[in-house]
Amino acid sequence: MRFPLLAACLFSAFLPSLAAQPVNLLKAGDAETDAGLAKFIRKPGEGRNGGAAYELSVPESYTTGRIAERVVFPERIAIDPAKTYRLEGWLRSADGENLASAYFGVIMYDANQRAIAIRNVAPLKDTESELLEAVPEGATEVVVARSERWLSLTHRAIAFGAQSDLSDLPNFNVTPKLKEVVARDDKALVATLSQPMERAYPAGTKVRLHTPWPAHLYWIANEWVPLEWKRYETVLTGEAPSGTPKDAFWKGTRYVQVFVQLGNWNRIPKKGARLLFDDISFTEIAPVAPAATE
């Protein structure tokens, strides 16, 4: 009669290890699963373990110029920035003579499910100013109090409603990249916009320069992908007060969506290039212990 009791004890001891296994919050992360979506091209026999892999390829209609074929996984996953998560994926080029370049990462969203781009959370240091003149809707020029930093920077956009403590982040009132900034006199600068203003702002509105890029966290993979399967990963925990780290959630993040992209802006794959990806996962994990110090 001891054997049933022994078996029960062994099973009970095994339960914690089962509970500790992280759950993939992406239903279609493995190309073998039945949750794989029809719009994802699945290639039987080309997966990491001999099964299926997903594929992105340069379309036949491609002639020249930049290429960007992207798959965004459908799950918009609710996260708690106080917890710890691992993003992981395996990628490889299908043709060693015609490599694929890739981006891999997440799109972050705020509590209202507005996508948070680099420009929404990346202020440029010491660029606070204010509007000297009201800006009407449709305006293509903005007059601000003079700041030498505005003249010295090249890649810049204007964030409206800026707060000195950065409590306005993520700021969704950011212009596209500015065309130019010139001095009108010793007290004022004139910034020329690349697109007309979509809303009006009164004189005295606080403004600040931001990095202008509309991209998301894409650089977990950011290279020519090798022919052999390669793992790309990052661990995300905590909420950054500003900026775009790859190991913390950007300010205001409450949801994420995972994506894989064929084609970098500066590494342009040729026709025939194929990117395979498999075992994509986003999991909640135990907090990572800090490194020991002597």
Contacts in CASP RR format, 6 or more apart in sequence:
PFRMAT RR
TARGET T0000
AUTHOR 0000-0000-0000
METHOD contacts of the structure
MODEL  1
MRFPLLAACLFSAFLPSLAAQPVNLLKAGDAETDAGLAKFIRKPGEGRNG
GAAYELSVPESYTTGRIAERVVFPERIAIDPAKTYRLEGWLRSADGENLA
SAYFGVIMYDANQRAIAIRNVAPLKDTESELLEAVPEGATEVVVARSERW
LSLTHRAIAFGAQSDLSDLPNFNVTPKLKEVVARDDKALVATLSQPMERA
YPAGTKVRLHTPWPAHLYWIANEWVPLEWKRYETVLTGEAPSGTPKDAFW
KGTRYVQVFVQLGNWNRIPKKGARLLFDDISFTEIAPVAPAATE
20 286 0 8 1.000
22 86 0 8 1.000
22 281 0 8 1.000
22 283 0 8 1.000
22 284 0 8 1.000
22 285 0 8 1.000
23 283 0 8 1.000
23 284 0 8 1.000
24 30 0 8 1.000
24 281 0 8 1.000
24 282 0 8 1.000
24 283 0 8 1.000
25 75 0 8 1.000
25 77 0 8 1.000
25 281 0 8 1.000
25 282 0 8 1.000
25 283 0 8 1.000
25 284 0 8 1.000
26 73 0 8 1.000
26 75 0 8 1.000
26 77 0 8 1.000
26 258 0 8 1.000
26 280 0 8 1.000
26 281 0 8 1.000
26 282 0 8 1.000
27 33 0 8 1.000
27 35 0 8 1.000
27 36 0 8 1.000
27 75 0 8 1.000
28 35 0 8 1.000
28 36 0 8 1.000
28 37 0 8 1.000
28 40 0 8 1.000
28 73 0 8 1.000
28 74 0 8 1.000
29 35 0 8 1.000
29 36 0 8 1.000
29 73 0 8 1.000
29 279 0 8 1.000
29 280 0 8 1.000
29 281 0 8 1.000
30 278 0 8 1.000
30 279 0 8 1.000
30 280 0 8 1.000
31 40 0 8 1.000
31 42 0 8 1.000
31 43 0 8 1.000
31 47 0 8 1.000
31 51 0 8 1.000
31 52 0 8 1.000
31 53 0 8 1.000
31 54 0 8 1.000
31 278 0 8 1.000
32 51 0 8 1.000
32 52 0 8 1.000
36 42 0 8 1.000
37 74 0 8 1.000
39 71 0 8 1.000
40 54 0 8 1.000
40 71 0 8 1.000
41 54 0 8 1.000
41 55 0 8 1.000
41 56 0 8 1.000
41 57 0 8 1.000
42 52 0 8 1.000
42 53 0 8 1.000
42 54 0 8 1.000
42 55 0 8 1.000
43 52 0 8 1.000
43 53 0 8 1.000
43 54 0 8 1.000
43 55 0 8 1.000
43 276 0 8 1.000
44 51 0 8 1.000
44 52 0 8 1.000
45 51 0 8 1.000
45 52 0 8 1.000
45 53 0 8 1.000
46 52 0 8 1.000
46 53 0 8 1.000
46 55 0 8 1.000
46 94 0 8 1.000
46 276 0 8 1.000
47 53 0 8 1.000
47 276 0 8 1.000
47 278 0 8 1.000
48 90 0 8 1.000
48 229 0 8 1.000
48 278 0 8 1.000
48 279 0 8 1.000
52 278 0 8 1.000
53 276 0 8 1.000
53 277 0 8 1.000
53 278 0 8 1.000
54 71 0 8 1.000
54 260 0 8 1.000
54 276 0 8 1.000
54 277 0 8 1.000
54 278 0 8 1.000
55 94 0 8 1.000
55 274 0 8 1.000
55 275 0 8 1.000
55 276 0 8 1.000
55 277 0 8 1.000
56 69 0 8 1.000
56 70 0 8 1.000
56 71 0 8 1.000
56 100 0 8 1.000
56 260 0 8 1.000
56 261 0 8 1.000
56 262 0 8 1.000
56 274 0 8 1.000
56 275 0 8 1.000
56 277 0 8 1.000
57 69 0 8 1.000
57 262 0 8 1.000
57 272 0 8 1.000
57 273 0 8 1.000
57 274 0 8 1.000
57 275 0 8 1.000
58 67 0 8 1.000
58 69 0 8 1.000
58 262 0 8 1.000
58 269 0 8 1.000
58 270 0 8 1.000
58 271 0 8 1.000
58 272 0 8 1.000
58 273 0 8 1.000
58 274 0 8 1.000
59 69 0 8 1.000
60 271 0 8 1.000
62 271 0 8 1.000
65 268 0 8 1.000
66 263 0 8 1.000
66 265 0 8 1.000
66 268 0 8 1.000
67 262 0 8 1.000
67 263 0 8 1.000
67 268 0 8 1.000
67 269 0 8 1.000
68 261 0 8 1.000
68 262 0 8 1.000
68 263 0 8 1.000
69 261 0 8 1.000
69 262 0 8 1.000
69 263 0 8 1.000
70 259 0 8 1.000
70 260 0 8 1.000
70 261 0 8 1.000
70 262 0 8 1.000
71 259 0 8 1.000
71 260 0 8 1.000
71 261 0 8 1.000
72 107 0 8 1.000
72 257 0 8 1.000
72 258 0 8 1.000
72 259 0 8 1.000
73 257 0 8 1.000
73 258 0 8 1.000
73 259 0 8 1.000
73 280 0 8 1.000
75 257 0 8 1.000
75 258 0 8 1.000
76 109 0 8 1.000
76 113 0 8 1.000
76 255 0 8 1.000
76 256 0 8 1.000
76 257 0 8 1.000
77 255 0 8 1.000
77 256 0 8 1.000
77 257 0 8 1.000
77 258 0 8 1.000
77 282 0 8 1.000
78 254 0 8 1.000
78 255 0 8 1.000
79 85 0 8 1.000
79 249 0 8 1.000
79 253 0 8 1.000
79 254 0 8 1.000
79 255 0 8 1.000
79 256 0 8 1.000
81 237 0 8 1.000
81 238 0 8 1.000
81 239 0 8 1.000
81 248 0 8 1.000
81 249 0 8 1.000
81 252 0 8 1.000
81 253 0 8 1.000
81 254 0 8 1.000
82 238 0 8 1.000
83 237 0 8 1.000
83 284 0 8 1.000
83 287 0 8 1.000
84 235 0 8 1.000
84 236 0 8 1.000
84 237 0 8 1.000
84 284 0 8 1.000
84 285 0 8 1.000
84 286 0 8 1.000
84 287 0 8 1.000
84 288 0 8 1.000
85 235 0 8 1.000
85 236 0 8 1.000
85 237 0 8 1.000
85 282 0 8 1.000
85 283 0 8 1.000
85 284 0 8 1.000
85 285 0 8 1.000
86 233 0 8 1.000
86 234 0 8 1.000
86 235 0 8 1.000
86 236 0 8 1.000
86 281 0 8 1.000
86 282 0 8 1.000
86 283 0 8 1.000
86 285 0 8 1.000
87 105 0 8 1.000
87 106 0 8 1.000
87 220 0 8 1.000
87 233 0 8 1.000
87 234 0 8 1.000
87 235 0 8 1.000
87 236 0 8 1.000
87 258 0 8 1.000
87 281 0 8 1.000
87 282 0 8 1.000
88 231 0 8 1.000
88 232 0 8 1.000
88 233 0 8 1.000
88 279 0 8 1.000
88 280 0 8 1.000
88 281 0 8 1.000
88 282 0 8 1.000
88 283 0 8 1.000
89 104 0 8 1.000
89 231 0 8 1.000
89 232 0 8 1.000
89 233 0 8 1.000
89 277 0 8 1.000
89 278 0 8 1.000
89 279 0 8 1.000
89 280 0 8 1.000
89 281 0 8 1.000
90 229 0 8 1.000
90 230 0 8 1.000
90 231 0 8 1.000
90 232 0 8 1.000
90 277 0 8 1.000
90 278 0 8 1.000
90 279 0 8 1.000
90 280 0 8 1.000
91 102 0 8 1.000
91 104 0 8 1.000
91 221 0 8 1.000
91 225 0 8 1.000
91 229 0 8 1.000
91 230 0 8 1.000
91 232 0 8 1.000
91 260 0 8 1.000
91 275 0 8 1.000
91 276 0 8 1.000
91 277 0 8 1.000
92 225 0 8 1.000
92 226 0 8 1.000
92 227 0 8 1.000
92 228 0 8 1.000
92 229 0 8 1.000
92 230 0 8 1.000
92 275 0 8 1.000
92 276 0 8 1.000
93 99 0 8 1.000
93 100 0 8 1.000
93 224 0 8 1.000
93 225 0 8 1.000
93 226 0 8 1.000
93 227 0 8 1.000
93 273 0 8 1.000
93 274 0 8 1.000
93 275 0 8 1.000
93 276 0 8 1.000
94 100 0 8 1.000
94 274 0 8 1.000
94 275 0 8 1.000
94 276 0 8 1.000
95 227 0 8 1.000
95 272 0 8 1.000
95 273 0 8 1.000
95 274 0 8 1.000
96 227 0 8 1.000
98 269 0 8 1.000
98 270 0 8 1.000
98 272 0 8 1.000
98 273 0 8 1.000
99 224 0 8 1.000
99 225 0 8 1.000
99 226 0 8 1.000
99 227 0 8 1.000
99 269 0 8 1.000
99 273 0 8 1.000
100 224 0 8 1.000
100 225 0 8 1.000
100 262 0 8 1.000
100 263 0 8 1.000
100 269 0 8 1.000
100 273 0 8 1.000
100 274 0 8 1.000
100 275 0 8 1.000
101 223 0 8 1.000
101 224 0 8 1.000
101 225 0 8 1.000
101 262 0 8 1.000
101 263 0 8 1.000
101 264 0 8 1.000
101 267 0 8 1.000
101 268 0 8 1.000
101 269 0 8 1.000
102 221 0 8 1.000
102 222 0 8 1.000
102 223 0 8 1.000
102 225 0 8 1.000
102 260 0 8 1.000
102 261 0 8 1.000
102 262 0 8 1.000
102 263 0 8 1.000
102 264 0 8 1.000
102 275 0 8 1.000
102 277 0 8 1.000
103 218 0 8 1.000
103 219 0 8 1.000
103 220 0 8 1.000
103 221 0 8 1.000
103 222 0 8 1.000
103 259 0 8 1.000
103 260 0 8 1.000
103 261 0 8 1.000
103 263 0 8 1.000
103 264 0 8 1.000
104 218 0 8 1.000
104 220 0 8 1.000
104 221 0 8 1.000
104 232 0 8 1.000
104 259 0 8 1.000
104 260 0 8 1.000
104 261 0 8 1.000
104 277 0 8 1.000
105 216 0 8 1.000
105 217 0 8 1.000
105 218 0 8 1.000
105 219 0 8 1.000
105 220 0 8 1.000
105 221 0 8 1.000
105 234 0 8 1.000
105 258 0 8 1.000
105 259 0 8 1.000
105 260 0 8 1.000
106 216 0 8 1.000
106 217 0 8 1.000
106 236 0 8 1.000
106 256 0 8 1.000
106 257 0 8 1.000
106 258 0 8 1.000
106 259 0 8 1.000
106 282 0 8 1.000
107 115 0 8 1.000
107 116 0 8 1.000
107 216 0 8 1.000
107 217 0 8 1.000
107 256 0 8 1.000
107 257 0 8 1.000
107 259 0 8 1.000
108 115 0 8 1.000
108 116 0 8 1.000
108 216 0 8 1.000
108 217 0 8 1.000
108 249 0 8 1.000
108 250 0 8 1.000
108 252 0 8 1.000
108 253 0 8 1.000
108 255 0 8 1.000
108 256 0 8 1.000
109 115 0 8 1.000
109 116 0 8 1.000
109 253 0 8 1.000
109 254 0 8 1.000
109 255 0 8 1.000
109 256 0 8 1.000
109 257 0 8 1.000
110 116 0 8 1.000
110 170 0 8 1.000
110 252 0 8 1.000
110 253 0 8 1.000
110 254 0 8 1.000
110 255 0 8 1.000
111 252 0 8 1.000
111 254 0 8 1.000
113 255 0 8 1.000
114 170 0 8 1.000
114 172 0 8 1.000
115 216 0 8 1.000
116 170 0 8 1.000
116 216 0 8 1.000
116 250 0 8 1.000
116 251 0 8 1.000
116 252 0 8 1.000
116 253 0 8 1.000
117 213 0 8 1.000
117 214 0 8 1.000
117 215 0 8 1.000
117 216 0 8 1.000
118 211 0 8 1.000
118 213 0 8 1.000
118 214 0 8 1.000
118 215 0 8 1.000
118 216 0 8 1.000
118 244 0 8 1.000
119 157 0 8 1.000
119 159 0 8 1.000
119 174 0 8 1.000
119 210 0 8 1.000
119 211 0 8 1.000
119 212 0 8 1.000
119 213 0 8 1.000
119 214 0 8 1.000
120 169 0 8 1.000
120 170 0 8 1.000
120 171 0 8 1.000
120 172 0 8 1.000
120 174 0 8 1.000
120 210 0 8 1.000
120 250 0 8 1.000
121 169 0 8 1.000
121 170 0 8 1.000
121 171 0 8 1.000
121 240 0 8 1.000
121 242 0 8 1.000
121 243 0 8 1.000
121 244 0 8 1.000
121 250 0 8 1.000
121 251 0 8 1.000
122 210 0 8 1.000
122 211 0 8 1.000
122 213 0 8 1.000
122 242 0 8 1.000
122 243 0 8 1.000
122 244 0 8 1.000
123 159 0 8 1.000
123 162 0 8 1.000
123 166 0 8 1.000
123 169 0 8 1.000
123 208 0 8 1.000
123 209 0 8 1.000
123 210 0 8 1.000
123 242 0 8 1.000
123 243 0 8 1.000
124 149 0 8 1.000
124 153 0 8 1.000
124 156 0 8 1.000
124 208 0 8 1.000
124 209 0 8 1.000
124 210 0 8 1.000
124 211 0 8 1.000
125 149 0 8 1.000
126 147 0 8 1.000
126 149 0 8 1.000
127 147 0 8 1.000
127 149 0 8 1.000
127 150 0 8 1.000
127 153 0 8 1.000
127 156 0 8 1.000
127 208 0 8 1.000
127 209 0 8 1.000
128 147 0 8 1.000
128 162 0 8 1.000
128 164 0 8 1.000
128 206 0 8 1.000
128 207 0 8 1.000
128 208 0 8 1.000
129 144 0 8 1.000
129 145 0 8 1.000
129 146 0 8 1.000
129 147 0 8 1.000
129 150 0 8 1.000
129 189 0 8 1.000
129 206 0 8 1.000
129 207 0 8 1.000
129 208 0 8 1.000
130 144 0 8 1.000
130 145 0 8 1.000
130 204 0 8 1.000
130 205 0 8 1.000
130 206 0 8 1.000
130 207 0 8 1.000
131 142 0 8 1.000
131 143 0 8 1.000
131 144 0 8 1.000
131 201 0 8 1.000
131 202 0 8 1.000
131 203 0 8 1.000
131 204 0 8 1.000
131 205 0 8 1.000
131 207 0 8 1.000
132 143 0 8 1.000
132 144 0 8 1.000
132 145 0 8 1.000
132 187 0 8 1.000
132 188 0 8 1.000
132 203 0 8 1.000
132 204 0 8 1.000
133 143 0 8 1.000
133 203 0 8 1.000
134 200 0 8 1.000
134 201 0 8 1.000
134 202 0 8 1.000
134 203 0 8 1.000
135 142 0 8 1.000
135 197 0 8 1.000
135 200 0 8 1.000
135 201 0 8 1.000
135 205 0 8 1.000
136 197 0 8 1.000
136 200 0 8 1.000
137 196 0 8 1.000
137 197 0 8 1.000
137 198 0 8 1.000
137 199 0 8 1.000
137 200 0 8 1.000
138 196 0 8 1.000
138 197 0 8 1.000
138 198 0 8 1.000
139 193 0 8 1.000
139 196 0 8 1.000
139 197 0 8 1.000
140 192 0 8 1.000
140 193 0 8 1.000
140 196 0 8 1.000
140 197 0 8 1.000
141 190 0 8 1.000
141 191 0 8 1.000
141 192 0 8 1.000
141 193 0 8 1.000
142 158 0 8 1.000
142 190 0 8 1.000
142 191 0 8 1.000
142 193 0 8 1.000
142 197 0 8 1.000
142 207 0 8 1.000
143 184 0 8 1.000
143 188 0 8 1.000
143 189 0 8 1.000
143 190 0 8 1.000
143 191 0 8 1.000
144 150 0 8 1.000
144 158 0 8 1.000
144 188 0 8 1.000
144 189 0 8 1.000
144 191 0 8 1.000
144 207 0 8 1.000
145 187 0 8 1.000
145 188 0 8 1.000
145 189 0 8 1.000
146 183 0 8 1.000
146 186 0 8 1.000
146 187 0 8 1.000
146 188 0 8 1.000
146 189 0 8 1.000
147 189 0 8 1.000
149 209 0 8 1.000
150 156 0 8 1.000
150 181 0 8 1.000
150 189 0 8 1.000
150 191 0 8 1.000
150 209 0 8 1.000
151 181 0 8 1.000
151 182 0 8 1.000
151 183 0 8 1.000
151 189 0 8 1.000
153 209 0 8 1.000
155 177 0 8 1.000
155 211 0 8 1.000
155 212 0 8 1.000
155 213 0 8 1.000
156 177 0 8 1.000
156 178 0 8 1.000
156 181 0 8 1.000
156 209 0 8 1.000
156 210 0 8 1.000
156 211 0 8 1.000
156 212 0 8 1.000
157 174 0 8 1.000
157 175 0 8 1.000
157 176 0 8 1.000
157 177 0 8 1.000
157 178 0 8 1.000
157 209 0 8 1.000
157 210 0 8 1.000
157 211 0 8 1.000
157 212 0 8 1.000
158 174 0 8 1.000
158 175 0 8 1.000
158 178 0 8 1.000
158 191 0 8 1.000
158 193 0 8 1.000
158 207 0 8 1.000
158 208 0 8 1.000
158 209 0 8 1.000
158 210 0 8 1.000
159 168 0 8 1.000
159 171 0 8 1.000
159 173 0 8 1.000
159 174 0 8 1.000
159 207 0 8 1.000
159 208 0 8 1.000
159 209 0 8 1.000
159 210 0 8 1.000
160 171 0 8 1.000
160 173 0 8 1.000
160 174 0 8 1.000
160 201 0 8 1.000
160 205 0 8 1.000
160 206 0 8 1.000
160 207 0 8 1.000
161 168 0 8 1.000
161 171 0 8 1.000
161 173 0 8 1.000
161 201 0 8 1.000
161 205 0 8 1.000
161 206 0 8 1.000
161 207 0 8 1.000
162 168 0 8 1.000
162 171 0 8 1.000
162 206 0 8 1.000
162 207 0 8 1.000
162 208 0 8 1.000
163 206 0 8 1.000
164 206 0 8 1.000
166 241 0 8 1.000
166 242 0 8 1.000
166 251 0 8 1.000
169 241 0 8 1.000
169 242 0 8 1.000
169 251 0 8 1.000
169 252 0 8 1.000
170 250 0 8 1.000
170 251 0 8 1.000
170 252 0 8 1.000
171 210 0 8 1.000
173 199 0 8 1.000
174 210 0 8 1.000
174 212 0 8 1.000
175 193 0 8 1.000
175 194 0 8 1.000
175 195 0 8 1.000
175 197 0 8 1.000
175 212 0 8 1.000
176 193 0 8 1.000
176 194 0 8 1.000
176 195 0 8 1.000
176 212 0 8 1.000
176 214 0 8 1.000
177 194 0 8 1.000
177 212 0 8 1.000
178 191 0 8 1.000
178 192 0 8 1.000
178 193 0 8 1.000
178 194 0 8 1.000
178 212 0 8 1.000
179 192 0 8 1.000
179 193 0 8 1.000
179 194 0 8 1.000
180 191 0 8 1.000
180 192 0 8 1.000
181 189 0 8 1.000
181 190 0 8 1.000
181 191 0 8 1.000
181 192 0 8 1.000
182 189 0 8 1.000
182 190 0 8 1.000
182 192 0 8 1.000
183 189 0 8 1.000
183 190 0 8 1.000
184 190 0 8 1.000
216 259 0 8 1.000
217 244 0 8 1.000
217 246 0 8 1.000
217 250 0 8 1.000
218 259 0 8 1.000
218 261 0 8 1.000
219 246 0 8 1.000
220 232 0 8 1.000
220 233 0 8 1.000
220 234 0 8 1.000
220 246 0 8 1.000
221 232 0 8 1.000
221 260 0 8 1.000
222 264 0 8 1.000
223 264 0 8 1.000
223 267 0 8 1.000
224 267 0 8 1.000
225 275 0 8 1.000
229 278 0 8 1.000
234 246 0 8 1.000
234 247 0 8 1.000
235 247 0 8 1.000
235 285 0 8 1.000
235 288 0 8 1.000
236 246 0 8 1.000
236 247 0 8 1.000
236 248 0 8 1.000
236 249 0 8 1.000
237 247 0 8 1.000
237 248 0 8 1.000
237 249 0 8 1.000
237 287 0 8 1.000
237 288 0 8 1.000
238 248 0 8 1.000
238 249 0 8 1.000
239 248 0 8 1.000
239 249 0 8 1.000
239 250 0 8 1.000
239 251 0 8 1.000
239 252 0 8 1.000
239 253 0 8 1.000
240 248 0 8 1.000
240 249 0 8 1.000
240 250 0 8 1.000
240 251 0 8 1.000
241 251 0 8 1.000
242 251 0 8 1.000
243 250 0 8 1.000
243 251 0 8 1.000
244 250 0 8 1.000
249 256 0 8 1.000
256 282 0 8 1.000
258 280 0 8 1.000
258 282 0 8 1.000
260 275 0 8 1.000
260 277 0 8 1.000
260 280 0 8 1.000
262 269 0 8 1.000
262 273 0 8 1.000
262 275 0 8 1.000
263 269 0 8 1.000
263 275 0 8 1.000
269 275 0 8 1.000
END
